[in-house]
Amino acid sequence: MRAMKFFPAFALATLSMTGATLAYAQGAGNAAQQSCSIGTVSGVGGAASSMSEYLALPERDRYKYFSDHQIQCDVTDDSRAKNCVGLTNLRNDKVSIYDDSDSVTTTVVAKIELEHGTFPAIIVVRKQDIKCED
């Protein structure tokens, strides 16, 4: 009989904790998966394969990899960068969110500084480096 008195209290506490956890997870998910179309990025970005290699490296090796793999792209007749390889550093650059690549990165359209000018390119950046504007 004693167990029956505590069961409703235990069930109520469990339900309220579950609700709080769910609410926190939904709130955290919104922060982690920013659903916006325009934002600013500060950090390293680049071709998907280069970003994968960069992020897989230990922190101590990333600077050397970055300096050895500067971004290079072909430029189309309509002044767009394509077939990019390598990395670039973005400093509070305005971007258009293109696609949610995976749990760590997002594909964006950013203006990339190349040898012969600045051109829009589709690159990958870390989600944590994006700040939504809208």
N, C-alpha and C positions, 0 to 999 in steps of 0.2 A: 504494500500500500504506500509506503514511504517513497518508493521509486516513482509511482504514479504522480505524486505531487510535484516532483522535480522535472518530470518529462515535459510538461507544457512550458516551463521556464527555459529549459534547455533548448527545446525546439524553437522558441521565440528568439532566443539569443543567437542560435545558429542561422535562422532566417535573416535576422538583421545584419549579421556579419557577412552573409552571402550577398545581400543587397548592397552593402557598403563596398565589398570587394568588386562586384560587378560595376557599380557606379565609378569606382576609381579606375578600373580597367578601361571602361569606355572613355573616360576623360583622358587617360594617358594615351589611349589609342589615337584620339583626335590630335594630341600634341605630336605624337610620333609620326602619324600619317597625315601630314598637313594636306588637307584637301583644298588647294587653292590653285589659281591659274597663273598668277604673277607673284614673283618673290624676288628676294635678293640673296645672293650667295657669297659667302666669304670662306674660302678654303680651296682645296685641290679638286680639280675636275678634269675630265678627259675622256678618251675613247674607253668603251666598256672593258675591253681586254686589258688595257693599261691600268685602269682603276682597279680591276680585280687583282692584278699582280701587285700593285702598290699596297692595297689594303691587306693582302696576305702576308706582307713582309713584317718583320718585327719593327717597332717604332724607330729603333736606332738606325735601320737601313733605308728608311723611306726618303730621307733628304737626298742621299746619293742617287737612288732610283729616279727621283723627281728631276734632279739636275741632268741625269744622263738620258732622260726620255722626254724632252720638251715636245710640245704638240706640233704636229705637221699635218697639213691637210691639202687636198686638191681643191682648187677653186673652179666652180662651174661658170659657164657663160653668163648666167644670171646672178653672179656674185654671191654664191653660197659656198660654204666650206663643206666638203664631203670626203669620205674615205680617210677620216682623221685617225692618227695614231699618236700616242704619247699623252702627256699631261700639261696642264696649265694651272696657274694660280689665279683665282678670282678674288677680288677685293671689293666686297659690297656691290657686286655687279648685278644689274637687273636681269632676270631670266623669265622665260615663259615655261611653265611646267608642262612637259610633254607626256610623260608616262611614269607610273610608279613601277620602277624596274624590279625591285625586290625589297626585302625587309631592311636593307641597309642603304640602298642607293635609289636615286630618282633620275630619270632622263629629262633633261631640260634643253631649251634652245637658248644659247648665250652668244654674245658677240665675242669672238676670239681674235686676239691680236696675232697676225701672221706676218711673215717677212714683207709681203706686198700689200698690207692693209688690214683692216678690221672687217670680219665677215661673220654672219650668223652661222652657227654650227650646232648640231645635236650632239650633246656630250652627257656624261654621267657624273653626278655629284653625290656626296653623302647627304642623307636626309637631315642629319643634325646640323649641316651647314646652311640649310635653307630657312629663311624667315619670310613668312607669307606677308603680302601687302594687301590682299583683299579679304 
